[in-house]
Amino acid sequence: MTKYNIYNKGNAELFEKIIDNYHVSEMIARLMVNRDVPFEEMGDYLEPDINKLGNPYLLTDVESAAEFTKATVEAGKKIRVIGDYDIDGIMSSYILVDGLSKIGANVDYQIPHRIEDGYGLNANIIRRAIDDGIDLIITCDNGVSAIDEIQLARDNGIDVIVTDHHEFMHDSSGKEIRPNANYVINPKREGDKYLFKNLCGAVVAWKFITVLFDKCNISTDTIDPIMEYIQYAAFATIGDVMELIGENRTIVKFGLDEMRHTENIGLRCLIDKRIGADKAISSYHIGFVLGPCINASGRLDTAAMSLQLLLEEDEKRANQLSGELIELNEERKLMTDEGVEQAIGVAEKSMKDDKVLVIYVPKIHESVAGIVAGRIREKYSKPTIVLCDGDECVKGSGRSIEKYNMYEALHDNKELFIKFGGHPMAAGMSLDEGNVDVLRKRLNEACELSEEDLTDTRIIDMTMNPGNITIDRVEELELLEPFGTGNRKPLFATRDVKLIRIRRIGEGRFFKFDIATANRIVTGLYFEDTKELENKIIDAFGENEFNKALGGGSDKIIATIMYYPQINEFRGNREVQIVLSDVVLPTTS
């Protein structure tokens, strides 16, 4: 079920004050109020200032860890970076490996294999480090939950620095459980003074490298540690679905600008193949075009391939690697579609009354369990965990909704897991098959989500006739970018427009509409489920009327539409068109 709410925040007096102070239109004033941007922070929201990024020295242990690392490098000791196989882990690993290389470190890396090693540190990875004579392990995007593994490293003479952003575990009294690493750098650590807590792992790694460069007196004439790695931090911030507010929004805004003219050969090859040279790069491209390719290697092969792409200095080899990643992603798409279909079958058969979906499909490939969980969550608007068979136990991933802290729910049942980790909106886990039903039962018995919480609510910012939107207004909307979690793209609506013409585009997968508004015809694009919309139009107006619209001759199909405007450029001409997210038709009941 979908519910539509129109925001009515603010008042005329407040809008006038914003317009006078910040010299924006009423549309922008309303949109900032809708996003709860405090009046006194609107200037920074409209023009983020890179000089206002948080001071990395406020992170607990970061200065001592940098000094320790500097001494380790100067002594010629062996350092190993251990990351993770997702976007954040890969970008974190790149920042650390490249940064350490720039100060002359004897450094290598290991990315856990999703199937063979599982998430983060494990005993096998530590034993390899022991056998290889590693002196210092630096983790990124993992480590805070690896209590036993880090102790194993320390017991065998290996020093450990943890850089991570995940939640810490707590004992029965609520006391934070920290691994026995030499240093633990994580803004979520109790007592940590870094003000902005919701950083991704790559940003934490970047902060550490920034302090390390400072300690090593790296010349800012050749290396600016702020701008050197901001594009990778931005990529990871989007890829790990961090909220684009405060410091994260600043990082992404400037990081995307850097990425548009990146000098990283591997990343440039991937961008050119998937987006095109000299094209603008947005949060959308990271989340849905480039990011899935970076993720694909960790899902179906080894994430080391994506890290190799970023580290590659030979253009021919970079082209080859980027092509392989794109092919892997196409394979991943097919596996995901099959997994979604299977998971929906299980949910529809036996879980219609569950508020938390715990779906066990043994044959789903564990590499796509998280994507499948996300798709199921979107379909049912419920927290979803998808489990499948691993080599020795059941493994899976969860994706949550805003009103449900999945990490806390799993932590409350930590005795059921062999291993788990994550944050409020996403988690990974492994457990014995006998605990699957127990987990499902416990999570649902403890769940206090209401039907309102489980309703898919679309927030409409304002009603606006798309026929009145000018190119200048569309360009002004760029002030609100980058869009993403925590800073959603504005949604406009208008009632009673006519869909006078419907064309199938994109090999029949999408619709292009001629939409009659009060004052002119507007082009609209629809990239959602066209088959479902076609059936709704036929139910409401009849198949004959739908066929008339396909021929460009209908004046009967009337709808309420939700949309976002954009500029279409073709052969030097620029015009406003709209991208529809929802089309609401009269019901037949």
N, C-alpha and C positions, 0 to 999 in steps of 0.2 A: 504493500500500500504506500502511495506517495501523497504527501501533504504539502501544500504550498502556502507559505507565509510571506506577506509583504511587510517589509520593515517600515515602521513609522517613527523612527528615532529622531530626536532633535526637534527643533522648532525654528520658525522664521528668524527670530532674533539671533539664535546661535549661527544659523547659516549665513546671515548677513555679516556677523562678526568674523567668521572664517573667510568669507569672500574679501572683506576689507583688509584683513591682516595678511592673507597669503596669496591674494590676487589670482584666485581660481574661480571657475564657474560654480553655480549652485549644484550642478551634477557632481562635481568632485567633492564639494563640501558635504553633500549628503552621503556620498560613498565612504568618506573618511569617518563620519559619525557612525555609520552603519558598522564599521569595522572597529568601533570603540577606540579609535586613536585619540588619546587625550589632546585637548586643544593646544597645550603648551608643547606637545611633541610633534605636532603636525608639520612643522618646518623640517625636522629631521626625517619624517616619514616621506615628505615630498622630495627632499634632497638629502639622501643619506650621506654621512660624512665618514670617510674611511679613517680619518684621524681620531674618530671616537670609538674605534674598536677596543675591546677590553684589554687591559694590561696583562700580558701573559705571566708576569711575575707574581700575580695574585694567586695563581694555582699552587696549591700545597705541593711541596716536594720538587717543583719544576726547576728551581735554581740549583738545588743540590744535585738533582739528577743530571742536569746539564754539565755541571762541574765534574761529576763522576765520569760521565761519558767522555768529556774532553780528555781527562787523565787516561782513560782506557784507550782512546785513539792514539794519544801521544806515546803510550807504552807499546803500541803495535799489536795489541791483543785482538782476538777475533770476536766480532759482533754479529749476531744473527737477529734480523727483524722477523717476527712472526705475526702475520696478519690474519685476515679472514677472507672467505671466498666471495663476499658480496661487494657491491660498489664501494661502500664505505671502507671495507677492509682493504680493497685493492688500492684506492686512492690514498689511504693512510700509509700503506706499505710503500707506495711510490714516494710520498713526501719524505718518509724516514730514510729509505735507501738512497734516494738522490741527495738529500741533505747531508747525510753522513759521508757519502762519497765526495761531496764538495769540500769536506774538511779533511780528506785523506784517510778516512777510516778503512780498516780491513773488514768489510761488511758483506754479508750475503743475506739471503732471505729464504723463508719457507712460507708458503701459503697452504694451510691444511687442505687436504683433498676431502671434498664433501662426503664421499662414500667411504673411503678408507680411514679417514681420520675423524670426521665429524667436525663440529663447531669448535673453533678456538684451540687452546692448548690441550694436549692429552699426553699420556705417559709415553707413547711411541715417539712423539715429536721431541719430547725431552730426552729420551734415550738416544735419538739420532744426534741431538746437540752434544750430548756427553761423548758419544763415539767420535764426533767430528772435532772435539777439542775446543768447543765454543766457550769463551770466557764471559760474555755478556749477552743475555737475551733482552731485546726490547720488544714488547708486544704493542700492537695497535688494534683498536676496535675489539679487543678481547682481553681477558686476563683477570678481571675482578672476581670471577667465580671459580677460577682455577686454583683452588686452595691446595689440593693434594699435589697437583702437577708442579706448581711453583715450589712447594716444599721439597719435592724430589730434585728439582734443579739446584736449589740451595744446598741440599744435603750432599750433592755431588760437585760442589765448588763452583757452580755457575751463578753469577750475579744476575738479577732480574730487575728491569724497570718496566712497570706497567703503564701504558697510556691507553685510556679507555673512557667510555662515556656511559656504559650500561649501569643499571641499578646494582647496588651492593646487596648481598644477602644479609639477613639479620637472624640472630638466635632467638630463642623463645622469650627472652626478656626484652627484645627489640634492639639489642646492641648490634652495631654494624660489625660484620665479619669481613676483615680485610686479609688478602693473601700476604704471606710472609715474604714479600718482595723487598728489595733494597729501597725502592721508591715506588709510590703509587700516585699517578697523576690522573685525576678525574674530578671534574667540577661538582659531581654529585657526592663526593666524599664529605663526611660529617666535618663541619668546621671549616670547609674550604671557603675562601673569601672571594672567589671569582663570582661576580654578580650574576652573569647570564649562565644559567645551568644547562639549558637545552641545546648543547653543542653536539655535533656528530663526532665520531672517532677521528676523522681526518682533520677536523679543526683542532682537536686536542693535540694530535701529532704535530700539526703546523705550529701551534703555540710553543711546543717543546723545542722544535727546530729553530724557531725564532730566537729563543733564549740561548740555545746552543751556539748559534751564529754570533750572537752578541758576546758570549763568553770567549769565542774563538777570534773575535775582532775581524770577522769577515767584512771586506771592504764593500760599502754600499755603492761604490762607483761601478762595481761589476755585478753585485748581487744585492737586490732589495728583498729581504726575507718576507716582507709583507706581500709584494706583488709577485714574487717568484712562484708561490704555491697557492695563491688565492683561487685560481681557476679550478684546481683539484679539490680544494676545500668546498667550493661552491657546488661542484659536480656531486660530491658526496653528500652535502647537505640536502640537495634535492633528492638524490637517489635513496637516501635513508629516511625520507619523508619527515624531515625535521620541520617544525613550524617556522614559516618565513616571517618572523617578527623580530624586532630588535636587531641584535647583532647578526643573526642569521640572514636577515633580509639585506643588510648592508653587504655581507660577504657574497651573497648570490648576485646582487646587482653588479658589483664591481668584478666579480669572478666571471660572469657571463661576458662582460665587456672584454676582459683579457682573453677569454676563450675564442672570441671572434677572430682574433689575429694571433692565435697560439703559435709558438715556435716549436712545440712538441711534435715531432715528425709523425709518431704513431697516432696521436689524437687527431692531427690534421688530416691524415689519410682516412680515418674513420668518418670524420665530419664531411669531408669531400664526397665520400661514397654514399653516405646516408642522407645528407642534407643538401650538399652542393657548396662549391667554393663561394666565398664572399656573401653567403646568406646569413641573415640575422639568426642568432641562436637564443632560444627562450627556455624557460623552465620546462615547457612541454617537450621540447626536443630531448632534454636530459632524461625526463621521466619515461618517455614512450618511444624514443627513436634511438638515441645513443646508449642510454643506460642499459636497456635490455641486452644490447650486444656485449657490453662490458660484463654484465652478469652471466651471459650465456655460457662462457667458458667454465665458470665455477659450478654451473649446474650440470653440464653434460660432459665436461672434460676436466681440465685443471685450470683454476683461476690464475695460475702462473702465466698462462698465455696472455691474459689481459694486462698483467703487470709487465710482461715482456714487451707488449706493444708500446706501453708508455715509456719504457726504458730504451726502446730500439732507436738507433741512430742511423741505420741504413734504410733509405726510403723504399728500396725494392723489397726488402724483408718486411718492412712495416706495411706495405701494400698487401703482401701475402697474408700477414697475420690479421689485418683488418677484414680481408675477404673471408678468412676462415671463421672469424667471430660472427660475421653476418650470416654465414651458412649455418653455424651452430644455433643462432637465434631463430632461424626459420624452422629448424628441427624442433627447437624448444616450443615454438608456437603450436605445432601439431600435437606434441605430447600434452601440452596444457589443455587444448581443446578436448582431447580425449579424457583427460583427468577431470575436467569440469563436468562433462556429461555423466561420468560415473559417480562423481560425488553428489550431483543433483539427484540422481536416481536413488542413492542411499538416503538422502535427506527427505525426499518426498515420500519414501516408503515408510519410514519409522520415526521421523523426528519433527513432525509438524508442530508439536506442542513444546518443543525444547526452545528455551531462550538463548542457550549457548550451544552451538552445534559442534559436536565432537564426532567427526566423520572418519571412520576407519575403512580405507579402501586398500587392501594389501598390495595390489599390483600397480598403483600409481607410482611413478618414479619419484623418489624422495626429493630429487632436485627441483621439481616443480610444485611441491606440496604448498609452499608459501604463496605462489602465484594463484594456484587453485583456491586456496583459502581466501585470498583477497577477492577473487571473482564471486565466490559463494557469499561472502560477506556483503558484497555490493548487491547481489540478487535478493537476499533475504533481510538485509539490514540487521544482521545478528552477528555477535562475536563468533568466529569460526576457527576451529582447529581441524586440520586435515592430517591424518596419520596414515602411514603405510609401512610395509615391511622393509627393515634394513637388514644388514648381514646377520646381526646377532640379536636384534631387538626391534621394537617398533619405534619409528622416528617420525617427526612431523614438524609442522609450523603452524602458527596461529596469527590471525589478523583480527583486530578488534574495532569497536566503534568508540566514539568519544566518551560515552557515558560509562564505559566498562574498562577498568584497569586490568588488563590481562596478566601483566607480570605479577601484580599483587594476588590475583586469584590463583595463579600457579604456585606462587610462594607459599600460600596458605595450605597447599597440598604437596609440598616439596618431597615428602617421604615417598610419593608415588613414582618419582622420577629417578632415572639413572643419572640424568643430567638435564639442566634446563637453563635458559637465560633469555634476556630480552629487555623490553621496556613496555610502558602501558599499552601501546598500540600494536606491538608485534612481539612474537616470541618463538623460540625454537626449543625442541625437547626430544628426549629419548626415554623410553619406559618399557617395561615388560608387557607383553600382550595381555596378560591377566589383569593388568591395571587399567586397561582402556575403558571398559564399562564402568569401573569404579570412578575414574576421572569424570566421565560424562555425568554420572549420577551426582557426584559431589558438587561439580560446578553448577549444575542446574538447581540443586537443592539450596545452594547458597546464593544464587543469583537474585538480586532485588530489582532488576530492570523492569520498568513498567511498559505497558503497551505503547505509551507515548515515546519512551526512550527508543523503542524498536521500530518506530515509524520513520520511514525515509522522508525527511523534511527538506524541501528545497526552499532556500531563502531568496526571495525576489527583492532586489534593492529598490526598484521603483518601476512604475509603469511609464512607458515612453513609446510614442509612435515612431517606429523605425524610419518612416518617411521623412521625419523631421531631423534626423541625425546627420550632421555635416562631417566632412573630412576633418575639420579642425577639432570637432568634439571627439572623434575617434583617436586622433593623435594626442589629445589631452589625457585620455585614459592611460596612456603610457606612463604618466606620472605615478600611477599606482603599482606598476610592475616592480619586481617580478611577482607573479601569482603562484600560489601553491597552498599547501596546508598552512592554515593560520592566516593567510592573506588571499582568500579565494577570489577568483575572477568574478567581476560584477555580473549580475544576472538581471536583465530587463524583461519586461513583459508587456504585451498589449492584447486586448480582447478583440474578438470579432473581425479578424482579417479573413480575406478570401484566398484560398489556395487555387488560383485560376489555372495554373499549369504545373504539371509534375513531370520531371525528366529523370530517368535512371542514368547515373553516372558511375565511374569507377568500376566498370565491368558489372554493373547492376547492383553493386553493394550499397550505394548511397543514393540519396534523392537531391535534386536541385529544383527549387520551387520559384515560380513567379508569384509574388504575394501582393495582393491589392490592398494597400492601406488607405487611409482617409484622403491622402493627397497625391500618391504616386505608386508606381509598381517598384517593388524592392526584390532583389535576388536573395534567396535564402538557401543555405546548404544544410543538409541533415546527414550526420555520420553515425547515428545510433542504429537501433534495430529496425531496419526498413520493412522487414516482413511483418513484424508486429504492428507497425504503424499502418501499413497497407491494409491489414485485417481490420484495424479499428476504423479506418476511413470507410471501408466497405460495409462494416456493421452499422455505421452511423448514417451513411448517405447512399449506399447501394453500389454494386459493382459497375453498373452502367455509368454512374457519375464519376467513379474513379477512372474508368476508361476514357471518359470525356476529358478529364484533367490531363491524362497522359497525352491526349491530342491537343491540349491547349485551349479547350473550349468549355470549362466548367465555371459557373458562378454560384454554385450551391454549397461548396465545401467551405464551411466557416469554422474557424478554430481560434483558440487562445494559444499564443506562442510565447515561449521563453527563449531568450537569445542573447548573444553578445555580438556587437558590431565590429567589423574589420574593414580594411581598405583592400580592394582588389585592383591590382595593377596589370594592365594588358595592353601591349603595343603603345605604351606611353600614356594611356588613359587611366585615370584613377577614379574609382567610384566606391561608395559605401555598399557593402553587402553584409548579411547577417548570418551567423552560424547558430542554428536552432539546437537547443538541448532538450526541449520538451515541446510536444504538440498535444494539447488537450482538446478533445472532440466531445460533442454532445453524446451522452450515453443513450442506449436504445431502451433502457428500462423505464 
